[in-house]
């Protein structure tokens, strides 16, 4: 109804519509991205070069998002099994020695022109694959299909965990789980899988690398090792806590500017924000995120077929999940797993992937009417 | 590929999904609230805690050493100053491998084992982020050599520090002392906060005794640092309060004169103003150059000083305990007068015998002084008269009288470490030696031999008391303190001690008169030294036996080993009627008091009383 009203009365909206842009989502994302640049300027010690680079990335990522938005969901649906298959093969390729080792982990494929993380493909294609698979039959899915879904999740997850990239593995597994949850799976299955997950925790421990185990142990008691592995958490908590209600003011975060805070432009950028803008600033950022998430879920609910619904829903929830894990980690609620804060953290690849996901959201929403006609 | 053909119920699926989406949204909002409550916990509830931690993170307190106060003599001549010098310093926190760094440093800069040893001791005591000196007084070449290699040594730096310098070198060393690196026992004693940036501390003399005043108050800089400890800027500064300057009562030119006058002899000269207790000269010869001690003297040079026969390290003025010889005679004579024995005279045949004992106590004059009264006994320094007097007084009366002048006791001079000397008594001998007192020991006590020991300072102080008719003051080296170069010096107050009151004050005059005749009469032992003086000097010679001459042996100075010759002593004050200066001279192994010590005293008295004419 609202859409109809807008399309009748606003020329701008109809232009956006014909370009397959969801203005509400775009505005939300642009707000976050702008705030992100403001934070990054401070976190990078006012390094304008970094801002330019991030701006370029944002431009490219938004561009890709708009291109993806043009692709009708039906097309996406058609390519899904192929894309997923390629993703898994590349993951295996990375592990079988074609990968580039960086910081002790094999995550990259060097394609000459650019380096490339196959796990990023999986981030998008796994929920697509599940949505594609579940789209076939009536919902809620039968146990057997759930089992197949589980398999589809576990294989790439283990491959990524082995790289090792625990954060991404966790994120990808969750995005898959969200699809299943959204598919209307009965609650007893939900509880059963939670139980299984807890039971499988030792297995996860087994797959972890020493440094990951140490991170988990450190998480349990960061003050034990304040200059070693616990340093990140301790310093980050100091930064955020010392920010107080109103913060120390933009560019005034002593923790962040005096290099006490490691990885402050990437994974720990939230601590810089928390220190300089305080609780008030954090709440504003969370509200912006919530706005985007709500819009995503709304788009999912409005989608006209199972594929679009599940995929859109999964994208929205996964987006939240990465926010929650990042902030949880920076504030000491969760172990440090190394996930960036979406749209705000400095970095390229994950931003592009994220924007592709938002492109899909827009596509799902803007192609809706056409589908029904 | 087999497929289940299920009928899709779109309405039901939409409803089901909508339900799940709502549940998901509710959970998301709940989790967001969890984050918010976590942030409230961190940013509101525990804000203060984290703010403190953040502040501690950011701010490093850097201690700034205070400038040590300067030391001047009474005329404003600089005796101890601070000169800039480069030192090699390490900040342990920033050095990743200390052993490796030290061994690589030694390849480009000469660092002794002692430097290393001292450094390693010091870093245990200091905080990790304090800069600790490894080597002092780098020369220009060493500074340059390090500067080129600096990039290889993170945490190592060259610092310009002020180090102590004593321009008069050995001349003042026994008074001024010197500063040296703080050692472990001192670290226990000092206020660690106030000395956090200080590397040196007063070891001896005035430098040690007035350490509190000279040191000053440490300053602090609040420096903003990054995680590597690198200082980014200074936020706040509490400047160090420099130590106060000291003006000593010592007249360093007079001390130089004393040093020259003593010539080849070892010994000590103490001169003081009897009215105020101001110590004008406090010479112990030989001295040594204190400057190498400041930066760490090498072991070889130190051992050479330590084992030298001349004992240059030994402060004879305060620690040297000499038999006073005949210089005690005026005091013993006074004791006799007080005991009512002043009218007796003694016949001196050149020796003295106790009844029932065939031991002969010799007089220095073999042929004897003949009939001798107190005045003659002092003027001519007759031993037999004092044997007899001492015998009548008995040891305990002598002891009780002599300690009133400070013999056998510390003078209380404001330099740490003086010794008491020894004024024997029967009681003392029973206690310390577990032996009875023999009457013969009383006799030799009467001429300042035997157990009696005095320090040159004690002797000068007792002479001053005599000069002042019993008015006693504590000898003091410090004249005034001065907070800064442009502030008014604050004079040290004179400490008066309990005066000696005699039954008959005329006794003072009698003794002093006899002492003037020592200098100014035909028969006075020091008449040559008193000749031509423009004022009246009261003095007394002394010759202290170092070597006990056997009963029948002849004393032949030339044949004795130089070190076994008598010490030459002399005490005096002048002008006798209005004493301005009291002096004690001890020239070791220099023979008779009249020959060596007395002329030296005359020169100094002349200098002091006539220099303004």
Interface residues (C-beta under 8 A of the other chain):
Chain A: X136 X137 X138 X139 X140 X142 X178 X181 X182 X184 X235 X237 X238 X239 X240 X241 X242 X243 X244 X245 X254 X255 X258 X259 X260 X274 X278 X279 X282 X283 X286 X289 X290 X293 X294 X297 X300 X301 X306 X309 X310 X313 X316 X317 X320 X324 X327 X328 X331 X332 X333
Chain B: X3 X4 X6 X7 X8 X9 X13 X14 X16 X17 X18 X19 X20 X21 X24 X25 X28 X29 X31 X32 X34 X35 X36 X38 X39 X40 X42 X43 X44 X46 X47 X49 X50 X51 X53 X54 X55 X57 X58 X224 X225 X226 X227 X228 X232
